[in-house]
Structures are given as structure tokens and as C-alpha cells.
Amino acid sequence: MSIRLQHLREAFSFLSTFVGRVGEITVDTTNNRIQVHDGVTAGGWPTAKLSEVITNARTAVADANYTALVSDRTIAYSAITAARIVTLPAANAYPAGTALTVLDESGSCSATDTITIGRAGSDMIDGATSAVISMAYGYLALQSNGAGRWTVIDQATSNLPPVGIGTPADPNNPLSVFGTSALFNSAGSFNFTINKAASSNTASTIYEDGFSGRAQVGLCGDDNFHFKVSPDGTTWHDALDITNSSGLVTANFGIALSAAMINNGISGNTPGGLASLYASQSGGSIAPAMFEYYAGGNSNPNVANLVFRNARGTPTSPAALQSGDFLGQFGARGYGATAFSSANKAAVRFTAAENWSDTAQGTNVTIGVTAPGTTTLTVRLEVFGTGQIGFQGAQADQSKTAQTPAAGFSITISNSSTTLLLTPAGTLATGTVIMPAAPIDGHIVRVLSSQTVTALTVSPNAGQSISGAPSAIGPATPFAMIYDLASTTWYRMG
């Protein structure tokens, strides 16, 4: 005959205060578990259900989607040929604090053939709706809090899904960090590398204001190094480029320097605060500075220009130039026995010829040099805005040509000469002087002779005519001719 054994059974609210006899067994009808009593402890000792016992149970899944059970502890994929999904049980049904591991045993999991761990209902997984395994032999271990939330407590350490440090992970960024600073440290060398797949790709760092780009530095669309800026995150200015093949630095929009901004205060043979921009070179066959311009033409005022600008006042409140003020200057200095000269020893200066306004802007140009054996710069040539030229020193005609002709000579004056000096050994009966072949408008030619040429012929060159040519020349009768381009005619001046 059968015997039915029935133990004392009550709701947990009653049994939690009940003290049973030693070895007595009661049944908790609220949580469906057996409680063993020791005669002392209120409520006794509850026994664990099978679902609460950590086991080494392994559920094998072969290339299929899978809905996890409350009893699952390890879900192992033995084969994968396409992206697969594992749907978790409800977090409130899974034993709180118990780990559930999903792993790829096949080694076939990849960035395309992933294993996605999806939630049940409205549960969250690390604040998201899912988590992904995207690497061969990868795994994720999760733990339920028993009330709607799963937490990833372990995972493979390479090919990780997006990671957030101090902020939720962003699916568009493998690494998201929120904080005030970050430290990369090393006991020796340390390199931070950004790599790109091809020259036409970009490898750069971007600086943003309110998640709107303002600056970008790196290899932007090619293999040269770029410095780019933007006022709004949409329009970008490629301000500075460094060519990888030559090291040439190109400022695409110009460079503005404040006084003594570069090499300010440097001693020795450098300017030491005397220059805003300083270029130095030792030896070599290239110039330390060159200005190059394209798409110019004689009607373009910007052709390879070096422009000086000057004003009284301040940058924020400029004032008009006054008569004598410098507009700009080219200056030259050299090294003496112990140091470079502290002031210019040769100079080309541009000065205001009057007090400036918007309708009166006259200028003068002067050339200054230093005489041998002295150190003082002196102006020797001045070109006035009125069209006058002032010489402050002896004039020398370096275009002078000297000839020692014989009787019947024929001499053509060169295009670069203004003076022809004839020094025959004695009086000559005949001779011919021919004017330059390609004179410019206003070209002046002077002819002098130390001896008399009794019958002198003065001839124009091809395509020219001559007016008032002399028929003889002697020590006391030099002559000069001036060329008029409009009429292609040489006219006698004296």
C-alpha cells in the first residue's frame, strides 16, 4: 500500500518567524522551497532550487538563433555561417547574481557573422538593447539583477564592441571617453598612431565646440600634413600645408605676425627682438626667401608683390601718415669684426611726400649707402613724386663706350650705351656713327671726340630717321641726340 507524506506547509510570511524542531522540515509555499529547521533559527534554513544552483551545464547551438532558458548557464556556438541572435530570458526570471555566458567555439564569428545578444521585453543590457560578439572565439558573460537589467561582467579583450568610459558607449565610435583629462604614460618612448587605408583617405584629429568642428590636423585626403580650421563646422579653410616630399610649408591664406613674435630676445647673431619674421641659412645654392605668383599679368596689381603698409596710431585705431613718414624700407646690414651692424648700411626707403588723406598720397623714394671707411648711411639718390630726381654725389656714366677709330670708320652705338667717346690718333678725314638699333623713348646718346673728324656721317638705324645731324666733330664740338619713339626719329640736342 502507498503512504503519502505531507509536511507542515505555510506561506513565507508565517514560516519566516516559525522556529521548528531540530530536523523538522517545512514547505515554503510562497517561494516553493523546503526549509530545514535547527530548533533555534526563526524560519530555519531554506534550501536552493535547481535553478539557483550554479552548474556547468553547456548548451550547444549549431548555426541558429536561440532563445535562452532560465536553466542555461553556458550557450556555446559550435558553428556559425551567418549573423545569429541569442534572446535572453527575462531578467526577473533568471537567478539574480548568476552568470550566463555566450561564446563562439567555432572560431567563425566575425564583424559580419556576429552573435547578437538581445533582450527580452524592455530589459536593458548595459543600458542598451543588445550586446554583440564580433570576433572569432569571442564571448560575453552577463549577470541579471533580477529586476529588468543585465550587466556585462566579462568579455573577450580584443575586437571589443564600442566602449564608453565615463559615458555610455556610442555605436558610431569604438571608444567614447567623458572626463576632464586623459593620461598616456610610459617609462620610455610612447607613440600614438593613427593609420588610414589609402592615400585618399583621412587620418586626423578633430577639435570641436559643442560637437561642431572647429579645427582638424592630419593627413586630410592625401599624404601631406594639413592644418584646417572652420567657423561653423561646415566651411573649412585649409590654412597650412606641409608637403611630405619636400617639407615645404604653404600658408594658403597668409601669415600675420605681431612685433617680435618670432625669435624675440634671442641673443648672439640672431636679430634679438629686431624682427617679427626671421629666416637664416648657411651656405647652399637656394635663396632663404622667394615670392612666387601665378595667373598674374601686367594688369594684375598683386603679381609677386612684397607690400609694405604703415600707419600712425594703433592697429585698432590707425591714423594718417605725415610728411616724411616711412611707408616701407629695404635695408641691408653686415658683420664687422665682432658683431653685425645695428643699423642699415644700405637702404631703399619709401616715404610720404605730404600729410596723407584719402585723396592726397604722394610718395618719394630714396637710396642710401655708406661711404667706405665710415659707418653712416647717407642718401645719395632721391626720386620725388613730382617727377624730379635728386643726386647727392658725383654722377658716373658707366654705359660709356670708348673707341680708337681709323679713317673711314663705321661704329654702331649699342642699345645699352649713352656715351660714345672717340679717341683717334689724329685728325680723320671721314667716319660714320650709326644710332642704336633698339632705343627706348627718350634714349639720349652723346658723342665726343678727342680729334677732328672732318667729314662725319651720323646715320639712323633701320626703320629710323634723323633730324639735325652734324657733319663734323672735334674736341670742341660734341653733340647729343634724343630719340622720339612716336615718330621713330632722332633729334639733335646740341
KOLLO-897209 format. One line per 3 residues: number of its first residue (from 1); their letters; for each residue x, y, z of C-alpha. Coordinates in steps of 0.02 Angstrom, whole numbers, plus 32768, in hexadecimal, padded with zeros to 4 digits. Example, Ala and Ser with C-alpha at 12.3 -4.5 7.8 and 13.67 -1.06 7.14 Angstrom:
BEGIN
1> as> 8267:7F1F:8186 ~ 82AC:7FCB:8165
This chain:
BEGIN
1> msi> 8000:8000:8000 ~ 803D:80B2:7FDE ~ 8060:8131:8066
4> rlq> 8050:81EB:8046 ~ 80C1:825A:80AF ~ 808B:830D:80C5
7> hlr> 80F7:838E:8121 ~ 80C3:842C:8178 ~ 80A7:84B0:80F2
10> eaf> 8089:8569:8103 ~ 80AA:860D:80AA ~ 8156:865A:80C1
13> sfl> 810C:86E7:8129 ~ 80E0:8666:81AF ~ 8175:85F3:819F
16> stf> 81F1:8684:81A9 ~ 81C9:8691:8264 ~ 81A9:85D9:8284
19> vgr> 822B:8579:82EC ~ 821E:84C2:82C4 ~ 8265:842C:831F
22> vge> 8311:83EA:82F7 ~ 8306:838E:8250 ~ 8254:83C5:822F
25> itv> 822C:83ED:8179 ~ 81AD:846D:8140 ~ 8175:84A5:8094
28> dtt> 8179:855F:805F ~ 80E2:856D:7FED ~ 810F:8620:7FBB
31> nnr> 81B9:85F6:7F72 ~ 819A:853C:7F54 ~ 822F:84FF:7FB9
34> iqv> 8254:848E:804E ~ 8296:84D7:80EF ~ 82F8:8471:816F
37> hdg> 82ED:84A4:8226 ~ 836C:8499:82B3 ~ 82FC:84C0:8349
40> vta> 8349:856E:835A ~ 8344:85D4:82B8 ~ 82A1:862A:828C
43> ggw> 826E:85F4:81DD ~ 82EF:8569:81DC ~ 8366:8551:814A
46> pta> 831C:855E:809A ~ 8360:84E3:801A ~ 8390:851B:7F69
49> kls> 8327:84EF:7ED2 ~ 837D:84A2:7E3A ~ 836E:8545:7DDA
52> evi> 83D0:859B:7E64 ~ 8460:8522:7E64 ~ 84F7:8552:7DFB
55> tna> 8517:84C2:7D86 ~ 8591:849F:7CF8 ~ 8502:847B:7C81
58> rta> 8532:84A0:7BCB ~ 84B0:84BD:7B44 ~ 84F8:84A1:7A96
61> vad> 84AD:8505:7A05 ~ 84DA:84DD:7951 ~ 84C6:8571:78DB
64> any> 8419:85AA:7913 ~ 83C0:862F:7976 ~ 839D:85FC:7A29
67> tal> 832A:8630:7AB7 ~ 8383:8617:7B5C ~ 8330:85B9:7BE8
70> vsd> 8331:85E5:7CA1 ~ 8395:8546:7CBE ~ 841D:8572:7C3F
73> rti> 84C8:85A1:7C81 ~ 8537:8590:7BE7 ~ 84FB:85A1:7B33
76> ays> 8583:8566:7ABC ~ 857C:857D:79FF ~ 85CD:84E9:79A9
79> ait> 85B1:852F:78FA ~ 8589:85D9:78AD ~ 856F:8604:77F6
82> aar> 8504:86A1:780B ~ 84D9:8722:788E ~ 847A:86D0:791F
85> ivt> 8410:870F:79B0 ~ 8405:86CE:7A63 ~ 836B:8711:7ABD
88> lpa> 8380:871A:7B79 ~ 82FC:86E0:7BF5 ~ 82A4:8768:7C58
91> ana> 831D:87B1:7CD7 ~ 829E:879D:7D64 ~ 828E:86E3:7D3D
94> ypa> 8348:86BC:7D3C ~ 83A2:869C:7DE1 ~ 83E7:8744:7E19
97> gta> 84A5:8744:7E26 ~ 84B8:86A8:7DBA ~ 8525:86B9:7D1D
100> ltv> 84EA:8689:7C6F ~ 8576:8676:7BEF ~ 8561:8679:7B32
103> lde> 85FB:8647:7ACE ~ 863A:8618:7A21 ~ 868F:856E:7A23
106> sgs> 8695:8563:7965 ~ 870D:85F3:7947 ~ 869B:862D:78B9
109> csa> 8651:86C4:790E ~ 8685:8767:78B9 ~ 8655:881C:789B
112> tdt> 85D2:87E0:781E ~ 85A3:8736:7869 ~ 8580:8778:7916
115> iti> 8527:8733:79AE ~ 84AC:87B5:79F0 ~ 846C:87A0:7AA1
118> gra> 83BE:87ED:7AA4 ~ 834F:881B:7B36 ~ 82A7:87D7:7B67
121> gsd> 821C:8858:7B6E ~ 825A:88FF:7BB1 ~ 82F3:88BC:7C0D
124> mid> 8396:891B:7BF6 ~ 8446:88D8:7BD6 ~ 84C9:8953:7C17
127> gat> 844B:89DD:7BF4 ~ 842F:89A1:7B40 ~ 83B6:892B:7AEB
130> sav> 843A:88AF:7AB4 ~ 84F2:887D:7ABB ~ 855B:8832:7A2F
133> ism> 85E5:87B1:7A1E ~ 8645:87D9:797F ~ 86E9:8778:7989
136> ayg> 8721:86C5:7974 ~ 8719:8666:7A1A ~ 86CC:86FF:7A6D
139> yla> 8658:86F6:7B02 ~ 85E8:875C:7B75 ~ 85BB:8734:7C28
142> lqs> 851E:8789:7C6D ~ 84CC:8792:7D16 ~ 8417:87BD:7D3F
145> nga> 83E5:882D:7DCE ~ 833E:87D2:7DD5 ~ 82DE:8870:7DA9
148> grw> 82EB:88A4:7CF3 ~ 83A5:88BE:7CDC ~ 8437:8856:7C9B
151> tvi> 84ED:8889:7CB5 ~ 8581:884E:7C4D ~ 85FE:8810:7CCF
154> dqa> 8680:87C6:7C5B ~ 86AA:87C0:7BA1 ~ 8736:879D:7B25
157> tsn> 87BE:8822:7B2C ~ 87DA:883A:7A70 ~ 8761:8872:79E7
160> lpp> 86F4:88B9:7A71 ~ 864E:890B:7A4B ~ 8645:89C8:7A67
163> vgi> 8684:89F7:7B14 ~ 864F:8A8C:7B7E ~ 86BC:8ACE:7C0D
166> gtp> 865B:8B45:7C7B ~ 85D1:8B4A:7BF7 ~ 855F:8ACE:7B9B
169> adp> 85AF:8A73:7B09 ~ 858D:8AC2:7A5F ~ 8570:8A48:79CF
172> nnp> 85C2:8AC5:7957 ~ 8663:8AD2:79BD ~ 86C7:8A3A:79F9
175> lsv> 8700:8AA0:7A90 ~ 86A2:8B2B:7AEA ~ 86EF:8B83:7B80
178> fgt> 86A3:8C07:7BF1 ~ 870F:8C63:7C6F ~ 8785:8CF5:7C89
181> sal> 8828:8CA5:7C4F ~ 887A:8C05:7C13 ~ 8929:8BC4:7C36
184> fns> 8998:8B5A:7BC7 ~ 8A37:8B2F:7C25 ~ 8AD4:8ACA:7C05
187> ags> 8B79:8AA9:7C5A ~ 8BCB:8ABE:7BB0 ~ 8B8E:8AF6:7B04
190> fnf> 8AD5:8B01:7ADB ~ 8A83:8B12:7A2F ~ 89CF:8B39:7A07
193> tin> 89AA:8AF8:7958 ~ 8918:8B20:78E3 ~ 8919:8AB5:7845
196> kaa> 88B1:8AC1:77A6 ~ 8893:8A42:771D ~ 88C1:8AAB:7684
199> ssn> 890C:8B53:7653 ~ 8862:8B9A:7624 ~ 881C:8B71:76D1
202> tas> 882F:8BE0:776B ~ 8890:8BC2:780D ~ 887A:8C59:787F
205> tiy> 8847:8CA0:7926 ~ 87AF:8D14:792B ~ 878D:8D98:79AF
208> edg> 86D7:8DC7:79CB ~ 8670:8E4A:7A26 ~ 85C5:8E07:7A59
211> fsg> 85E1:8D72:79E4 ~ 85FE:8DE9:7951 ~ 86AA:8DDF:78FF
214> raq> 871F:8E73:7912 ~ 87CD:8E2C:78EA ~ 8815:8D92:7895
217> vgl> 88CB:8D5B:7891 ~ 8912:8CC8:782F ~ 8917:8C70:7787
220> cgd> 8877:8CB5:773B ~ 8850:8C60:7696 ~ 8908:8C4B:7664
223> dnf> 89B2:8C29:76B3 ~ 89E0:8CDE:76D8 ~ 89C9:8D25:7787
226> hfk> 893A:8DA2:7795 ~ 8901:8E21:7815 ~ 884A:8E4C:77F4
229> vsp> 87D1:8EBE:7850 ~ 8716:8EE0:7844 ~ 86A4:8F6A:7887
232> dgt> 8608:8EFC:7887 ~ 8636:8E44:786C ~ 85FF:8E4D:77B6
235> twh> 8675:8EC5:775D ~ 872B:8E92:7771 ~ 87C8:8EF7:774D
238> dal> 8866:8E92:7725 ~ 88D5:8F13:777A ~ 897E:8EBD:777F
241> dit> 89C5:8E2B:771A ~ 8A6C:8DD0:772C ~ 8A9E:8D71:768E
244> nss> 8ADE:8CC4:76BC ~ 8B5A:8CB8:762B ~ 8BB7:8D5A:764F
247> glv> 8B84:8D9D:76F9 ~ 8B46:8E3C:76A4 ~ 8ACC:8E9C:7713
250> tan> 8A40:8EF5:76B6 ~ 89D1:8F76:770A ~ 8939:8F7A:7699
253> fgi> 88EC:9015:76E6 ~ 8989:9073:771E ~ 89DF:908A:77C6
256> als> 89C6:911E:783B ~ 8A4F:913C:78BD ~ 8A53:91B7:794C
259> aam> 8AF2:9214:797A ~ 8B81:91A8:79BB ~ 8B10:910E:79B1
262> inn> 8B9C:90A0:7970 ~ 8C4C:9097:79BA ~ 8C23:9122:7A34
265> gis> 8CB3:913E:7AAB ~ 8D28:90BD:7A5E ~ 8DDC:90F5:7A71
268> gnt> 8E78:90D3:7A0B ~ 8E70:90E8:7950 ~ 8DB2:90E1:7945
271> pgg> 8D49:9181:793E ~ 8D21:917D:79F9 ~ 8C74:91CC:79F2
274> las> 8C99:923B:795C ~ 8C32:91D4:78E1 ~ 8B85:9185:78E2
277> lya> 8BB7:9105:785F ~ 8C66:90BF:7856 ~ 8CAF:9047:77D4
280> sqs> 8D63:9009:77E1 ~ 8DCA:8F9D:776C ~ 8E7E:8F65:7768
283> ggs> 8EC6:8F3D:76BC ~ 8E65:8EE4:7635 ~ 8E2B:8F20:758C
286> iap> 8D78:8F50:75B3 ~ 8D34:8FF7:75ED ~ 8CF3:9002:76A0
289> amf> 8C56:9057:765E ~ 8BF9:9057:75B8 ~ 8B53:90A1:7580
292> eyy> 8AF6:9044:74F8 ~ 8A4F:906D:74A7 ~ 89E5:901D:741D
295> agg> 8955:9059:73AF ~ 89A0:9107:73B4 ~ 89B6:917B:7320
298> nsn> 89E7:9231:7311 ~ 8936:9269:733D ~ 8934:920B:73E4
301> pnv> 8975:9279:7474 ~ 8998:91E0:74E1 ~ 8A1D:9191:7471
304> anl> 8AA6:914C:74E4 ~ 8A93:91E4:7553 ~ 8AF2:920C:75F1
307> vfr> 8A81:928F:763F ~ 8AAA:9306:76CD ~ 8A1E:9359:7732
310> nar> 8A39:93DD:77B5 ~ 89CB:9450:781C ~ 89D5:94BB:78B6
313> gtp> 896B:948D:794D ~ 8944:93D8:797E ~ 8900:933E:7924
316> tsp> 8854:9360:796E ~ 885C:941C:7950 ~ 88D1:9445:78BE
319> aal> 88FA:94F9:7890 ~ 8932:954E:77EF ~ 89E9:9558:77BE
322> qsg> 8A42:95FF:77CA ~ 8AC1:9647:7751 ~ 8B68:95EC:7762
325> dfl> 8B1F:9550:77B3 ~ 8B60:94AA:7773 ~ 8AEA:943C:770D
328> gqf> 8B6B:93B1:7703 ~ 8C23:938C:76EF ~ 8C9C:930C:76AB
331> gar> 8D35:930D:771B ~ 8DDB:92B1:771B ~ 8E53:9290:77AC
334> gyg> 8EF6:9230:77B8 ~ 8F70:91E3:7832 ~ 9005:9249:7869
337> ata> 9098:920A:78D0 ~ 9031:91D8:7969 ~ 8F78:91EA:7944
340> fss> 8EF2:9213:78C5 ~ 8ED0:92CB:78A8 ~ 8E41:930C:7911
343> ank> 8DFB:937D:7888 ~ 8DE6:9375:77CC ~ 8E81:939B:7763
346> aav> 8E22:939C:76BE ~ 8D6A:93BF:76A9 ~ 8CDD:93E1:7630
349> rft> 8C59:9447:7689 ~ 8BA7:9475:765B ~ 8B6A:9513:76B2
352> aae> 8ACF:9580:76B7 ~ 8AE7:961F:7650 ~ 8A58:9677:76A8
355> nws> 89DC:9664:7736 ~ 896C:95D7:76FA ~ 88B1:95D5:76E1
358> dta> 883E:9569:7678 ~ 885C:95DE:75E3 ~ 8912:9614:75FF
361> qgt> 8992:9588:7609 ~ 8A35:95C7:75BD ~ 8AD4:9563:75D2
364> nvt> 8B91:9570:75BC ~ 8C14:94E7:75A9 ~ 8CC6:94F8:75E9
367> igv> 8D61:948D:75DA ~ 8DE0:9498:7666 ~ 8E91:9450:766F
370> tap> 8F26:9457:76E5 ~ 8FCB:949E:76A7 ~ 9068:9431:76BB
373> gtt> 90C1:944E:7760 ~ 9022:948E:77B6 ~ 8F89:9446:780D
376> tlt> 8F08:94CC:77E5 ~ 8E7D:94AE:7767 ~ 8E68:9540:76EE
379> vrl> 8DDF:955C:766D ~ 8E2E:956A:75C0 ~ 8D99:955E:754C
382> evf> 8CE7:959A:7563 ~ 8C54:9586:74EC ~ 8BCB:9604:7512
385> gtg> 8B12:95EA:74F5 ~ 8B18:9689:748B ~ 8B83:962C:740C
388> qig> 8C27:967E:743D ~ 8CC5:961B:7463 ~ 8D44:9659:74E0
391> fqg> 8DFA:9621:74DF ~ 8E64:9640:7578 ~ 8F0E:9610:7534
394> aqa> 8F73:9607:7493 ~ 8F1E:95B5:73FF ~ 8F78:952E:739B
397> dqs> 8F3F:94EF:72F2 ~ 8F6F:9438:72F9 ~ 8F22:941C:724D
400> kta> 8FAF:9480:71F9 ~ 9001:9429:7165 ~ 90B0:945F:712D
403> qtp> 90EF:943C:707C ~ 9194:9462:7021 ~ 915D:946B:6F6C
406> aag> 91BF:947D:6ECB ~ 918E:94E0:6E2E ~ 90ED:94A3:6DDE
409> fsi> 90AE:9451:6E80 ~ 8FFA:9419:6E9B ~ 8FC2:9404:6F50
412> tis> 8F13:93D1:6F8B ~ 8EE7:940F:703A ~ 8EA4:937E:70A6
415> nss> 8DF5:937F:70EF ~ 8E3C:9385:719F ~ 8EAF:941A:7182
418> ttl> 8E8E:94D4:7196 ~ 8F3E:9515:7175 ~ 8FB6:94F1:70E5
421> llt> 9067:9534:70FD ~ 90D5:9538:7060 ~ 9192:953F:707F
424> pag> 91E6:9536:6FD3 ~ 92A3:954D:6FC5 ~ 928D:95EB:6F5D
427> tla> 9217:9647:6EEA ~ 91AB:95D6:6E7F ~ 9164:9602:6DD7
430> tgt> 90C5:9597:6DE0 ~ 9061:952A:6E56 ~ 8FB0:94ED:6E7A
433> vim> 8F4F:94DF:6F1E ~ 8EAF:9477:6F1B ~ 8E25:948D:6F9E
436> paa> 8DEF:93F9:7010 ~ 8D81:9377:6FBC ~ 8CFD:9367:7047
439> pid> 8CF4:9408:70AB ~ 8C6B:942E:712A ~ 8C05:94CD:712B
442> ghi> 8C73:955D:716A ~ 8D16:94FE:7150 ~ 8DA6:957E:7151
445> vrv> 8E4A:9562:70F6 ~ 8EE3:95D2:710C ~ 8F78:95CC:7093
448> lss> 9022:961A:70BF ~ 90C9:9616:7064 ~ 917A:9642:7096
451> qtv> 91A8:9668:6FE0 ~ 9151:96B5:6F4C ~ 90EF:964B:6ED2
454> tal> 90DE:96BB:6E3C ~ 9050:9663:6DE1 ~ 8FE1:9607:6E60
457> tvs> 8F45:95AA:6E2F ~ 8EC2:958E:6EB9 ~ 8E48:9508:6E7B
460> pna> 8DA5:94C5:6EC5 ~ 8D90:940A:6ED9 ~ 8D10:93A2:6E78
463> gqs> 8C5F:93EB:6E81 ~ 8C9C:948E:6ECD ~ 8CB9:9540:6E8F
466> isg> 8D29:95CB:6ECF ~ 8D15:9687:6EDB ~ 8DA0:9709:6EED
469> aps> 8E32:9690:6EE3 ~ 8EDE:96E7:6EE5 ~ 8F59:96D3:6E55
472> aig> 8FFA:96DD:6EBB ~ 9038:96C7:6F6D ~ 90CD:9702:6FD0
475> pat> 9107:971B:7083 ~ 90A1:97B9:7092 ~ 9006:977F:7032
478> pfa> 8FB8:96E7:7086 ~ 8F01:96C6:7063 ~ 8E6C:9669:70AF
481> miy> 8DD1:9618:7064 ~ 8D2B:95E7:70B6 ~ 8CB3:9564:7071
484> dla> 8BF8:9580:705C ~ 8BA1:94D7:7053 ~ 8AFE:951B:700E
487> stt> 8B54:955F:6F70 ~ 8BE6:94E3:6F73 ~ 8C59:957A:6F5E
490> wyr> 8CFC:95B1:6FAE ~ 8D03:966C:6FD3 ~ 8DA2:96CF:6FF6
493> mg> 8DAE:9719:70A4 ~ 8E52:9779:7091
